[in-house]
Amino acid sequence: KILGVWEEIRGLRGYDYIIFADADDCLFATGLGEMHHWFDKIGKDFVACGESYCWPWIEKYSNENAGFGRLRYLNSGFFMATWPAFLRVWRGVMKQEDDGYQERGRTIKNDDQAAFFRYWVENPGMIELDSSARLCLCLAGLDGRWALNHDIEWGKRPFCHLTKTAPCVLHFNGREKWRMRDAFDLLCR
């Protein structure tokens, strides 16, 4: 995925920002205006989704706490960045040396989450986590049955009880993917 995306967009010019989202498990709950607002509030040039579950290298990094709070690990399913920051980070991720480390068969060469996660850990300050879940909420490990309020309409968007936010983007990765339909139905009421 990392090389494929790079091949498609490296020649693009004229963009100030880039938004990257997994194609089949991210739900956009608002428009670009609000996304830019929260991106600017976070105040960093590359912002990734925070996640509560340390994936895929649990054994190596689960005791690391480079972030803070419940959403303290990087999730590569969504990010927003300025164009220069995107180029800097993406090149850095691609240039990482493969040290052969793997868990469950996942390495930096065959898993984008592993590659971005290692880059984030080894390059502090280059990628900021949205631990507040205002821009993006990754639902893996949060149990969407109680993390999201499906009963009350709050600005016509799902509301997260844990962060007290209505995230711009919801990432229904892993076992939470099936809950995406519930959130979509709430948005379409």
N, C-alpha and C positions, 0 to 999 in steps of 0.2 A: 504494500500500500504506500509506503513512504517513497519509494522510487517512482511508482506510477503517478502519484500526485505531483512530485517534483517535475517529472517529464512534461506533464500537462500545463503547469503554471509557471515554470521558471522563466519563460520568455514573455510573460505578461508584463505590461507596464501601465502606468497611469492610475494605479489604485493606491489609496491611502491606507486602507484596512483590508484584512482578510478574515473571513469566518470559515472555520473548518468544522464540519459536523459529520458524524457517522450517518450513512445514508438510510439505514433501516431501523434505527432505534432512538432518534432524536426528534423531539416535537417542539417546534417553535410556537411559543404562546404569546408572542408580542412582535412588534415590528422593529425595524432598525433604529428608530429614534430612541426608544427606551434602552435598547442594547448598547448604543453609543453612550447614553447617559451613565449606565452602571459601569461600563468599561472605563470611562473617564473618571468616575468616582474611585475606582480601584487604584487608578493612577500609575499603572505599569504598562509597558508596551507589548507584553505578551502574557495573556491570561488564559489559564487552563481550568477546566472543571476540577473541583475538589471531590474526593471520594473517601468513603469511610473504610473501604476494604483495600488492603494492600495486595494488588494483583499486577503481574502474575508471579512475582518473586517474593512470596510470603516469608520463606525461610531466611532470605538474605536481608530484607528491608523492613519487616513488620515491626521491628523495635525502633526504627528510625522515626523521628518526629520532626522532619524538616518544616512541616506546616504546623497548624495548631487546630485545636478543637476536634469536633467529630469528623469533619471533612478534611483530613490532614494529608491524604495521599493524592498524587496526580492521577487523573483519568484522561486518556488521550482521545476520547470520543467527541470532545468539543473544545475548541479554543477560539479566541479572538485576538488579533495582533495588528500592530501597524505593519505596513509592508516591509520596512527595513528590519524590524524585529523578526518577522516571519522568516525572511531570508537568512538572517543570522542563526536562528534556532534550528531551522530545517537543515541547513548546511552542517551545523554542529552535530545534529542527530545522525545524519548520514555518514559523517567522518569518524564516528566512534570506532575504536578498534574492538574487534570481537575477541574477548578473552576466553571464550569457550564456555562461560557460565550458562547454566540452564536449570530451569525447574519445570517439571512436567513437559519437557521437550521444547520449551519456549526460550528463544535466544533473542538478542537484539537484531539478528538478521532475519528472523522469520515471524516476529511479533512486534507490531508498532507500539503497543502498550509497554512492552519491555524496553524498547529502544528509547521512547520518550521518558519513561520512568527513570531509567538509569541516567539519562542526560540531566534530568531535573535534580536528582540526588547529587550528581558529581559536579554540577555547575550552579551552585546556589545563586539566586538573584536573577537568573536568566529567564525563568518562567515563574510567574506569580500564580498561586492558586486562588480561585474564588471560593474561599472557605465560608463565606457568608451566604453563598447560594443565591445571590441576587441576579447574576448573569446566567448561571447554569447550575442545575442540581442533578447530580449523578445519584440514581436511586439504588445502585448495587449495594447490598449490605444494610440498607435502611428499612427494608420491609415496607413496600409501598402501601400496604393495607392501612398502616397507621401513620406513615410519614406524610402522605398527601391527604388532604381533606376532600373527599369526593362528594360530600353531602351539602356543603355550604358553598355558594357562589361568592367569590371574593374578587371583584373586578373581572368577573367572567373568566377567571383563571384558577387552576389548581393552586392551593396554598399549602406550604410545607409547615407542619407543626413544629418541627425540630429547629428550624432556622427563623421561623416567623416571617417568611418571605413568600412572594409569588414569583418564582424564577422566570426569566425570559425564555429559557430553554430547559426542557426536561430530557434527561438522558436515561432511557429505560434499558440499560444494558443487563446482560446476564439473565438471571431468573426473573427480573422485573419487566422484561420485554413484553410479556403478555398483558401487563397493566396499561400499556400505551393506549389501547382502545378505550378504556374507561376515561382517561384524561382527555382524549380526543372528543369523546361524547360530551364531557363537561364544557369544553371550549365551544362546542357547536350548539349549546342550549339556546 
